[in-house]
Amino acid sequence: MAQVSKVIIVTGGASGIGFAFTEHLARLGHRLVIADVRGADEAAARLSAQGLAAVGVAVDVSSEQDAAAMVEAACAQYGGLDALVNNAAVFANLSLKPFDQIPKDEWMTVMQINAMGPFLCAKAAVPALRRQGGGRIINIASTTAIKGTPHMLHYVASKGAVIAFTRALARELGNDNITVNAIAPGFTLSDGVLQNDLHNKIGDTARKGARSIQRDQVPGDLVGALAFLISDGAGFITGQTLAVDGGSVFL
Ligand SMILES: NC(=O)c1ccc[n+]([C@@H]2O[C@H](COP(=O)([O-])OP(=O)(O)OC[C@H]3O[C@@H](n4cnc5c(N)ncnc54)[C@H](O)[C@@H]3O)[C@@H](O)[C@H]2O)c1
């Protein structure tokens, strides 16, 4: 059966894993809104140049006003909304440090963007998803929350919050025909990771040693899981966290 073209917002969709998501979904025929604090228009132009349907919106996911404007832009451009992908986060530019050396302000920034951001975006998106008769929310978590990875306590705690948020919101939205799931990537060579040399700081063994498939993970390894969770065939899966990490953790 032909795939139905859906309207999908991807936060943090201008670079890294988020751009791999937008590009893959647009190639499948979906219509994309790239919502990012920087580079959204440029990323959308890269897709439009390939004949794909994408618009960019400048959005800080920790702003309630921006989240509302993002959903309005999607509805104005495409006439409705079918899915929200909460991908934006602070990660690669965080320095690794023991928990008692994390300043309070840094903790708050990570929580505001990584945990409150998905909440504000979901709050803005759900009325539009309800108007469509249902939809999808997919939150990008991290296997660090399952492993208890040390030296980034704020980040790990924020991703634990994303997993718990996914479960509780799934229960609240089940009767609206809106599924809520999470994808937990393993350590991935994204733009942010490469620019900050984080892969070398973490080291070869920490990156790959515990994996069943012992190679580096790249953004393209994650796109199939997202497309599946957005597809019509995944409509009875909700509240779940899918680890995509080469078989390091087993949920
Ligand atoms: N790279 C990894 O190893 C890894 C592993 C597990 C989970 N993740 C998660 O995957 C997602 C993408 O990670 P990545 O490595 O591609 O990151 P990245 O730093 O390469 O890209 C993050 C994107 O989010 C945007 N962004 C940051 N703050 C924002 C804000 N306040 N509002 C809107 N956009 C904002 C950035 O501009 C950027 O485009 C994140 O949720 C991250 O936590 C990454």
The ligand as an SDF file (V2000), in Angstrom:
LIG
                    3D

 44 48  0  0  0  0  0  0  0  0999 V2000
   25.0700   11.8050   19.3320 N   0  0  0  0  0  0  0  0  0  0  0  0
   24.9060   10.8970   20.2980 C   0  0  0  0  0  0  0  0  0  0  0  0
   25.8210   10.1530   20.6730 O   0  0  0  0  0  0  0  0  0  0  0  0
   23.5570   10.7110   20.9350 C   0  0  0  0  0  0  0  0  0  0  0  0
   23.3280    9.5540   21.7080 C   0  0  0  0  0  0  0  0  0  0  0  0
   22.1060    9.3650   22.3200 C   0  0  0  0  0  0  0  0  0  0  0  0
   21.1110   10.3050   22.1400 C   0  0  0  0  0  0  0  0  0  0  0  0
   21.3530   11.4190   21.3870 N   0  0  0  0  0  0  0  0  0  0  0  0
   20.2750   12.3820   21.2440 C   0  0  0  0  0  0  0  0  0  0  0  0
   19.9710   12.5290   19.8770 O   0  0  0  0  0  0  0  0  0  0  0  0
   19.5190   13.8630   19.6320 C   0  0  0  0  0  0  0  0  0  0  0  0
   20.3620   14.5220   18.5560 C   0  0  0  0  0  0  0  0  0  0  0  0
   21.7090   14.5080   18.9730 O   0  0  0  0  0  0  0  0  0  0  0  0
   22.8990   15.0160   18.0270 P   0  0  0  0  0  0  0  0  0  0  0  0
   24.1080   14.3000   18.4860 O   0  0  0  0  0  0  0  0  0  0  0  0
   22.4770   14.9970   16.6050 O   0  0  0  0  0  0  0  0  0  0  0  0
   23.0300   16.5170   18.5140 O   0  0  0  0  0  0  0  0  0  0  0  0
   23.6290   17.7770   17.7330 P   0  0  0  0  0  0  0  0  0  0  0  0
   24.2040   18.6430   18.8020 O   0  0  0  0  0  0  0  0  0  0  0  0
   24.5050   17.3590   16.6020 O   0  0  0  0  0  0  0  0  0  0  0  0
   22.3110   18.4420   17.1560 O   0  0  0  0  0  0  0  0  0  0  0  0
   21.3510   18.9560   18.0650 C   0  0  0  0  0  0  0  0  0  0  0  0
   20.4380   19.8830   17.2910 C   0  0  0  0  0  0  0  0  0  0  0  0
   19.5300   20.4490   18.2310 O   0  0  0  0  0  0  0  0  0  0  0  0
   19.5080   21.8500   18.0340 C   0  0  0  0  0  0  0  0  0  0  0  0
   19.1650   22.5140   19.2960 N   0  0  0  0  0  0  0  0  0  0  0  0
   19.9160   22.6080   20.4180 C   0  0  0  0  0  0  0  0  0  0  0  0
   19.2650   23.3210   21.3550 N   0  0  0  0  0  0  0  0  0  0  0  0
   18.0580   23.6710   20.8190 C   0  0  0  0  0  0  0  0  0  0  0  0
   16.9450   24.4140   21.2850 C   0  0  0  0  0  0  0  0  0  0  0  0
   16.9370   24.9600   22.4970 N   0  0  0  0  0  0  0  0  0  0  0  0
   15.8750   24.5470   20.4730 N   0  0  0  0  0  0  0  0  0  0  0  0
   15.8740   24.0080   19.2210 C   0  0  0  0  0  0  0  0  0  0  0  0
   16.9120   23.3150   18.7110 N   0  0  0  0  0  0  0  0  0  0  0  0
   17.9960   23.1490   19.5050 C   0  0  0  0  0  0  0  0  0  0  0  0
   20.9050   22.2070   17.5580 C   0  0  0  0  0  0  0  0  0  0  0  0
   20.9460   23.4620   16.8910 O   0  0  0  0  0  0  0  0  0  0  0  0
   21.2130   21.0370   16.6400 C   0  0  0  0  0  0  0  0  0  0  0  0
   20.7380   21.2450   15.3290 O   0  0  0  0  0  0  0  0  0  0  0  0
   19.5680   14.5780   20.9860 C   0  0  0  0  0  0  0  0  0  0  0  0
   18.3180   14.4520   21.6270 O   0  0  0  0  0  0  0  0  0  0  0  0
   20.5990   13.7720   21.7390 C   0  0  0  0  0  0  0  0  0  0  0  0
   20.4780   13.8940   23.1330 O   0  0  0  0  0  0  0  0  0  0  0  0
   22.5500   11.6450   20.7990 C   0  0  0  0  0  0  0  0  0  0  0  0
  1  2  1  0
  2  3  2  0
  2  4  1  0
  4  5  1  0
  4 44  2  0
  5  6  2  0
  6  7  1  0
  7  8  2  0
  8  9  1  0
  8 44  1  0
  9 10  1  0
  9 42  1  0
 10 11  1  0
 11 12  1  0
 11 40  1  0
 12 13  1  0
 13 14  1  0
 14 15  2  0
 14 16  1  0
 14 17  1  0
 17 18  1  0
 18 19  2  0
 18 20  1  0
 18 21  1  0
 21 22  1  0
 22 23  1  0
 23 24  1  0
 23 38  1  0
 24 25  1  0
 25 26  1  0
 25 36  1  0
 26 27  1  0
 26 35  1  0
 27 28  2  0
 28 29  1  0
 29 30  1  0
 29 35  2  0
 30 31  1  0
 30 32  2  0
 32 33  1  0
 33 34  2  0
 34 35  1  0
 36 37  1  0
 36 38  1  0
 38 39  1  0
 40 41  1  0
 40 42  1  0
 42 43  1  0
M  CHG  2   8   1  16  -1
M  END
$$$$
